[in-house]
């Protein structure tokens, strides 16, 4: 079961401004990646469920986080049906991210008061997600819509909280455009945790990048 309520998770998303996301089939590499992100200041990780037996890997990583990384909030992404969402919640997922808006997933998560963030690409979808109780909407793919889309949505709907994923990089000009447009936080995957970093085992470099990116986000938000 989730350790953190959906409101607690949403507050950490707002406070830190970034959700790193990654997938790797090797549990030990996953643990080192989690620790590097944690030491860099990240307090949220989205494990993207994209491989065979991914739920088994998530379970081990969540046990590791609970034991070794106090305050780290593990969630899961790339969830496409309520059954998968329920499975991961049984393994302790604290939030569920989906590529599209699915009412069945919303209901499964709401029953357990677990934060869910659906991928949306229109004002109609965003409104539907909020009517289903969504706290923070995922804009996906972010690079297709861009900061101008966020600014356009938040003009008539300043209460809408948006997390773009896809097309977000650690570079200052990119992050400034997103946060100036009014995003609540950003999801960052391969631009932050690249295949090269994992292949080389450059966890010190990853920790440094995470720390610098979080500091930059705080400066931009202020």
C-alpha positions in Angstrom: 0.0 0.0 0.0 1.0 3.6 -0.6 2.9 5.3 2.2 2.1 8.8 1.1 -1.4 10.3 0.4 -2.1 11.9 -3.0 -2.0 15.3 -1.4 1.4 14.7 0.2 2.7 13.5 -3.2 1.2 16.5 -5.0 2.9 18.9 -2.5 6.3 17.3 -3.0 5.8 17.6 -6.8 5.0 21.3 -6.4 7.8 21.9 -3.9 10.7 20.2 -5.8 9.4 20.9 -9.3 10.7 17.7 -10.9 9.9 14.0 -11.2 12.8 12.0 -12.7 11.7 8.9 -14.5 13.6 5.8 -15.7 13.4 2.1 -16.4 16.1 -0.5 -16.3 15.8 -4.3 -16.0 18.8 -4.7 -13.7 17.8 -4.2 -10.0 21.2 -3.2 -8.8 21.5 -0.5 -11.5 18.1 0.6 -10.5 19.2 0.9 -6.8 22.3 2.9 -7.7 20.2 5.2 -9.9 17.7 5.8 -7.1 20.5 6.5 -4.6 22.2 9.0 -7.0 18.9 10.9 -7.6 18.2 10.8 -3.9 21.6 12.2 -3.0 21.1 14.9 -5.6 18.0 16.0 -3.8 15.2 14.3 -5.7 12.3 13.0 -3.5 10.2 11.5 -6.3 11.0 8.8 -8.8 8.7 7.5 -11.6 9.6 3.9 -12.5 8.3 3.4 -16.1 6.7 0.0 -16.5 8.1 -0.9 -19.9 9.6 -4.4 -19.6 8.8 -8.0 -18.8 8.4 -8.6 -15.1 8.8 -4.8 -14.5 6.5 -5.1 -11.5 9.0 -7.4 -9.8 11.8 -4.9 -10.3 9.6 -2.1 -8.9 8.8 -4.1 -5.8 12.5 -4.6 -5.0 13.3 -1.0 -5.7 10.5 0.3 -3.5 11.6 -2.0 -0.7 15.1 -0.5 -1.1 13.8 3.0 -1.1 11.7 2.5 2.1 14.7 1.0 3.9 17.6 3.1 2.6 16.2 6.3 1.3 13.9 8.0 3.8 11.4 10.4 2.2 11.9 9.0 -1.3 8.5 8.6 -3.0 8.3 5.8 -5.5 5.6 5.9 -8.2 5.0 4.1 -11.5 4.5 5.3 -15.1 3.4 4.0 -18.5 0.3 2.3 -16.9 -2.5 1.6 -19.4 -5.2 -0.3 -17.4 -6.7 -0.5 -14.0 -5.4 -4.0 -13.4 -1.8 -2.9 -13.7 -2.4 0.2 -11.6 -3.9 -2.1 -8.8 -0.9 -4.4 -9.0 1.6 -1.6 -8.6 -0.4 -0.1 -5.7 -0.3 -3.4 -4.0 3.5 -3.2 -4.3 3.4 0.3 -2.7 3.3 2.7 -5.6 2.6 6.2 -4.2 1.5 7.6 -7.6 0.4 6.3 -10.9 1.2 8.1 -14.2 -0.6 7.1 -17.5 0.1 8.0 -21.1 -3.6 8.7 -21.7 -6.8 9.6 -19.8 -8.4 6.4 -18.5 -11.4 6.5 -16.2 -10.9 3.0 -15.0 -7.4 3.9 -13.7 -8.8 7.0 -12.1 -11.4 5.0 -10.2 -8.9 2.4 -9.1 -6.5 5.0 -7.7 -9.2 7.2 -6.2 -10.5 4.2 -4.2 -7.1 4.1 -2.4 -6.5 7.9 -2.5 -3.4 7.4 -4.6 -2.4 10.3 -6.8 -2.8 9.6 -10.5 -1.6 11.8 -13.4 -3.1 11.1 -16.8 -1.5 12.1 -20.1 -3.7 14.8 -21.7 -3.4 16.8 -24.9 -6.5 19.0 -25.0 -8.5 21.3 -22.8 -11.4 18.9 -23.0 -9.2 16.0 -21.7 -7.7 18.2 -18.9 -11.2 19.2 -17.8 -12.3 15.6 -17.8 -9.3 14.6 -15.7 -10.0 17.3 -13.2 -13.6 16.2 -13.0 -12.3 12.8 -12.1 -10.3 14.2 -9.2 -6.9 14.7 -10.9 -4.5 16.9 -8.9 -1.7 17.3 -11.5 -2.3 16.7 -15.2 0.5 15.2 -17.3 1.0 17.0 -20.6 2.1 14.3 -23.0 4.0 14.3 -25.3 5.2 17.7 -24.0 7.4 18.5 -27.0 4.3 18.3 -29.3 2.5 21.0 -27.3 5.2 23.2 -25.7 5.1 26.0 -23.2 2.7 28.1 -25.3 0.0 25.4 -24.8 0.5 25.5 -21.0 0.2 29.3 -21.0 -2.9 29.1 -23.1 -4.6 26.6 -20.8 -3.7 28.5 -17.6 -5.0 31.8 -18.9 -8.7 30.8 -18.4 -7.9 28.0 -15.9 -5.2 29.3 -13.4 -6.2 26.4 -11.0 -5.0 23.8 -13.4 -1.7 22.1 -12.4 0.4 20.7 -15.3 3.4 18.4 -15.5 4.9 18.2 -19.0 6.8 15.0 -19.8 8.7 14.6 -23.1 10.7 17.5 -24.5 11.9 18.6 -21.1 15.7 19.0 -20.6 18.0 20.2 -17.8 19.0 23.2 -19.9 18.1 26.6 -18.4 16.4 28.0 -21.5 14.1 24.9 -21.8 13.2 24.9 -18.1 12.7 28.7 -18.0 10.2 28.5 -20.9 8.2 25.8 -19.1 8.1 27.4 -15.7 7.5 30.9 -17.1 4.4 29.3 -18.8 3.1 28.2 -15.4 3.9 24.4 -15.1 3.7 23.0 -11.6 6.6 20.5 -12.2 8.3 18.7 -15.0 8.8 15.0 -15.7 12.3 14.3 -17.0 13.5 10.9 -18.4 16.3 10.2 -20.8 17.5 13.9 -20.9 18.3 13.5 -17.2 19.0 9.8 -16.8 20.5 8.9 -20.1 21.4 5.4 -21.5 25.0 6.6 -21.5 25.0 7.5 -17.8 23.6 4.1 -16.9 25.9 2.2 -19.3 29.0 4.0 -17.9 27.7 3.8 -14.3 28.3 7.5 -13.9 26.2 7.9 -10.8 28.3 10.7 -9.4 27.6 12.7 -12.6 23.9 11.8 -12.3 23.8 13.1 -8.7 25.5 16.3 -9.8 23.1 16.8 -12.7 20.0 16.2 -10.5 21.3 18.6 -7.8 22.0 21.3 -10.3 18.7 20.9 -12.1 16.7 21.0 -8.9 18.6 24.2 -7.8 17.9 25.8 -11.2 14.2 24.9 -11.0 14.0 26.6 -7.5 15.7 29.7 -8.9 13.3 29.8 -11.8 10.2 29.3 -9.6 11.3 32.1 -7.3 
